[in-house]
Amino acid sequence: MNLDLTSEQRLLVTSVAALLDRFRSPGGGAHGYVDYSPGLQAELRKSGFLEVASQADCGLLEAALLIEEIASRPVSVEAAATALLTPLIGRCSPPTALAWALNRPVRYLSHAEVLCLIQDDDVLVGTPSPEDVTAIDGVVAYPLAVLRTVPRDAVRFTGAVAAAIRRRARIGIAAEAAGLMRGALQTTTQYVKERRQFGQPLAHFQAIQHRLAEDAQLVHACRLLAFRAAYEDDERHAALACLYAQEAMRKLIYDCHQFSGAIGLTLEYPLHLWTYRLKFLQGEAGGRGRQAELLAQQLWS
């Protein structure tokens, strides 16, 4: 199996990385819990990157590559739902909000131009209005709002299209989680290289090296499973990638905060801009318990 990117895929990732370059590291000083960038969201919209899955010679794999790269940055912008669902719902107006139920916190809903509401086997797609939405404050590094009512213009998708929306939503969670895990691990690795204790950097201690190596393996596996799920676009790989991501992020969050020590709990240190988003993704789409159930149905139904 050839796991190398093609020249076109490398060019695509390099191009979006150049757009994101000024967001590679957060600025100095205290950071808020939420670092959402309307400016970057607008740039992604104008650039056309989020329409890549609908372009000739591209597809969901290229979209997943972009989602992972964007999520690795500390700034929060919506990419996954727009990039993966646009070919199905025919809209590309990021940010797109993806809700799994009414009266639950939804990422990006306070800024969303398009809403996908998953209701049992169907999916409703519409434009949320102010009376449908109640914005809430949170500490999860996403802009959050609660969906109170279904938008009046909502269109119902059923059957294979609705199933594909749910499936690609899980692929998006896996790809975004892979990028967030990579960003958190890179930040932590840099910290342990610089932080000195007992006369030497923390990175010189073998126990820390071993655990960081395990975390690196988790991140790499999460990325590969997310990309495989995007390439295959089937239920089994989507459930597997989402399950693995939601399970693996538990260890990575714990390790990153433990190795960062007390500074990892402060707003001056930006680790929370990745880990708090990961915390929220742990419960998306029913959490790892639901993904395990779906995977079991695919394997042994």
N, C-alpha and C positions, 0 to 999 in steps of 0.2 A: 504494500500500500504506500503510495506517494503522499506524504503529509506536507510537502513543500507547497507554498503559495505559487501560483502562476505569476508571470511578470505583470499581467493586468491587475491581479489582486494586490500584489505588492505596491503597485503604483496607486491604487485606490486607497489603501491604508496609509501610505506615505502622504497622500494629498490631504486626507482628513486630519492626519496628525499635524500637518503644517497649519491647518486652520485652528487646531486646538493648542498650538504650541505655547501661546501666552498663558494658557491655563494649566500648564504642566505642573506648576507648584503654586500653592496658595500664597497670598501675600502675607507679610509679617503682621504682628499684632494679634489681637483677639479676633476669633472668627465666630460668626453666628452659628446657630445650629443648622440653619438652612442656607445653602449657598447656590440658589437658583439664579441663572443668568438669562434674563429676557434678551439681552443683546446677542449672546451666543446662539440662543434658540432661533432668533431671527436670521442670523447668518447661516445656520444649518438649513433653514427653510429656503433661503434664496439660493444656496449653493447647489441644490438638487441632489445632495448626497442621500437624503432620506427616501428618494424615489428609486434607488438603485435596483431594488428587487423587480421593478417594472421595466427596466431597461433591457435592450437587446444584449445577449451574451452575458447577462448577469442574472442573479437570482437570490434566493434566501441565504445562501452561504455568504455572498458578498455583503448582504445586509447584516448578518450576524457578525462578520468581521468589523464592520463599522460600529455596531452597537457595543461590542467589547472594547474597542479602542476609545470610544467616547466615555464609557463608564469608568475607565481607568483614571480619569482626571478627577480632581477634587470638586469641581463645579458640577452642579446638577442640572441637566437638561433632558428633555424627553426625546427619545430616539426609537426605542424598541417597538412600541405599539404602532407608531407611524410607519416605520420602515417595513415591518412585517405584515401589517394588516391592510395597507393601502391597496395592494393588488386585489384584495377580496372585497373591500367596501367602497372602493372607488373614490376615496377622499385623501388628500394630502395637505392637511392644515395643522401642523404641529403647534402646540402640544396636543396629543391625543390621550385622553384619559381612559383607563381600563378599569371598570368596576366589576367586582364579583358579587355584589349584593347592595341593596339599598341600606341607608343608615349606617354605613361603614366608612372609615377614612379611605380616601382614594387619592393616589398620587397624581399630581398635576391638574386635578380637577378645577382648582381655583383659577387656572389660566387656560383651561382647555377650550378649543374650538370644536372638537369632535369628541363624543363620548361613546364607548362601547360598553354596554351593560349586559353581562352574562346572566341569563335567567334560566336555570335548569338546562334544557337541551337547546334553547333558542338564544339569540343575541339581538339586542336592540341597539341601533345606531342612530344617534341624533345630535343636535346642537344644544348643549346645556345653557339655560338662561339663569340670570341671577336668582330668581325665585326657586329654582331647582336645587341650588347649591348653598351650603353654609361653610364658609372657610373656618379653619381651626388652626390654632398654634400647636406646634409639636417640636420634638427634639430629634426627629428621625432623619434630618437632612434632606427631606423632600417637602415641597409645598403640598399641603394636604387640605382637603375639603370633604364634607360629607354630602352624599347625594340623597336628597330628601324625596324627590319625585322624578318620575320618568319624563324626559323632554317631550313636549307635545308633538314635535315633528319626527319622533323616533320611527325608524323603519325596522321591521322584524326580519331577521335572517334565520332560516331553519335548515334542517337537513345537513348535507355535506358542507355547505358554506359555513354554517354555524359551528360545525365540528372542526373545520379548518381554523376558524378564528380562535377557538379555545386551545387548539393544539399549538398554534403559532404564538399565542400568549405565553404558553409554558416555555417555548423555545426562547422567547424574548427574556423571560426571567433568568434562564440558564446563561444566556450570553451576557446579560447585564451583570449578573452575579460574578461571572468569570472576570470581567473587567474590574469590578469593585474589589474583588479579592486580590487581583494583581496589583492594583494601586495601593491597597493597604499594606501588602507584603513588601513592596518596594520602599514605602515610607518607613516601615519598621526596620528593614534591613539597613537602610541608610543610617537610622538612629543608632542601632547597636554597633555600627562601625565607628561612630563618632563618640558615643558615650563611654567614658572611661570609669572603671571601677577596679580597685586593688592594683592600680598602676598599669592597667592595660585595657584596651577596648573590650566591650562586652562580647563583640563578635569573635574574640579569641577563645572563649569558653566553649568547650566541646559540646556540652549539653545543649547550649543555645544553637550551635551549628546544626546538631542533629534534628532538633525540632523545627528549625527554619527550613531544613532540607525536606522534611515531611510536608511542611506547608507548601513549599514550592511544587512538590509532586501533586498535591491536591489541586493547586491552581492550574497546573498544566493539564491534568486530567479533566478538570471542569471545562477548560477551554475546548479541548478536543471533543468532548461529549456534546457540548453546545454546537460546535461547528458541524459535527456529524448529524445531529438532530436537524439542523437547518438544511443540510444537504439532502437528507432522506425525506424530511417533511412527512413523517408518519407518527402514529400515536405511540408506538413502543419507544422509539428513540427520544421523543419529546418528553415522555414521562420519566425515562431513565435519566436524561440530562438534568431535568428540573429536580428530581429526587436527589441526585448526587450533589448538586449545587447547594440545596437547602440543608443537606446533612453535613457537607464539608465546611460550610461557612461557620458552623458552630466552633470547630477547633481553631480555625484561622482567627476568628474574632478574639477568642480567649488568648491565644498565643500573642497576637499583636499587642493587646492591651497589657498583658503581663510583662512582656519584654520592654514596653515603653514606660513601665512604672507609673509613678504618680503623675508625671507630666501628661500621660495619655488620657487623663481624666479632666484636663483643663481645656478651655476654649482657645488658649494660645497655641496649643499643639493641634494640628489639623486631622489627626487620625479619625476622629469621629465623623468627618465628612465622607468617609468610606464605610466605616463599621456600622454607623447608625442607619445608613441606607440598607446595608446587609441585614441588619436586625429586622427591618420592615419586610424585606423580601422573604424572610424565613416563613412568614405566615401567608404569603400570597398564594392564590389558587388552591387554598385548603391546606397548605403546608406539606411537609414531607410525608405525613400519614396518607394524605389524599393521593400524592404521586405514587406511593408504594402500592396503594389499592389499584390505581389505574394500570400500573406496570404489571401487577399480578393478573389482572383481567386480560391483558394483552398476551401474556405468556401462557396462561393456563385456563383461559375461558373455554 
